[in-house]
Amino acid sequence: MGGPSDAATKMRDVTELTRSERTSQLLVARLDALASVAAQLHHVEVERLVELASVATMHAVALETLHAEKAEEIWRDAHKRHPQLPVVDIELPEKLAA
């Protein structure tokens, strides 16, 4: 029986880290893409798209594919880079309820 350094544990840790990094990259790309088209859309449409991105963020945190601290950092940075993005209050869950 393997301990904490067995191959399966190492692979799971690498996979979780890779998944988290990929989720972070996808969220950053989504917010950047949204910001790039924001000027071409009506404000209500932009707000709706930002709300959808925030819901996706909440789901990623709940599913533990993204840490809440990282999600907050991504949103904070997105608003610094793209002040035209509407601010949507999101409550990030610790994780999915059992």
VENGI-V968347 format. One record per residue. PSI is psi as a letter, one per 20 degrees, with the letter a starting at -180 (999 if undefined). D_FIRST is the distance of its C-alpha to the first C-alpha in whole Angstrom. Layout:
PSI_D_FIRST + PSI_D_FIRST
//
This chain:
p_0 + q_4 + a_7 + i_10 + j_11 + r_9 + g_11 + g_11 + g_12 + g_14 + g_16 + g_16 + g_18 + g_20 + g_21 + g_22 + g_24 + g_26 + g_27 + g_28 + g_30 + g_31 + g_32 + g_34 + h_36 + g_37 + g_38 + g_40 + h_42 + g_43 + h_45 + g_46 + g_47 + g_49 + h_51 + h_52 + i_54 + h_54 + h_58 + i_59 + r_58 + q_59 + g_58 + h_57 + g_55 + g_53 + g_52 + g_51 + h_49 + g_47 + g_47 + h_45 + h_43 + h_42 + g_41 + h_38 + g_37 + g_37 + g_35 + g_32 + g_32 + h_31 + j_29 + k_27 + i_28 + p_30 + q_31 + g_34 + g_35 + g_35 + g_36 + g_39 + g_39 + g_40 + g_43 + g_44 + h_44 + g_46 + h_48 + g_49 + h_49 + m_51 + i_53 + i_55 + p_52 + q_52 + p_50 + p_48 + p_47 + p_43 + o_41 + p_37 + q_35 + g_32 + r_30 + q_31 + q_32 + 999_29
//
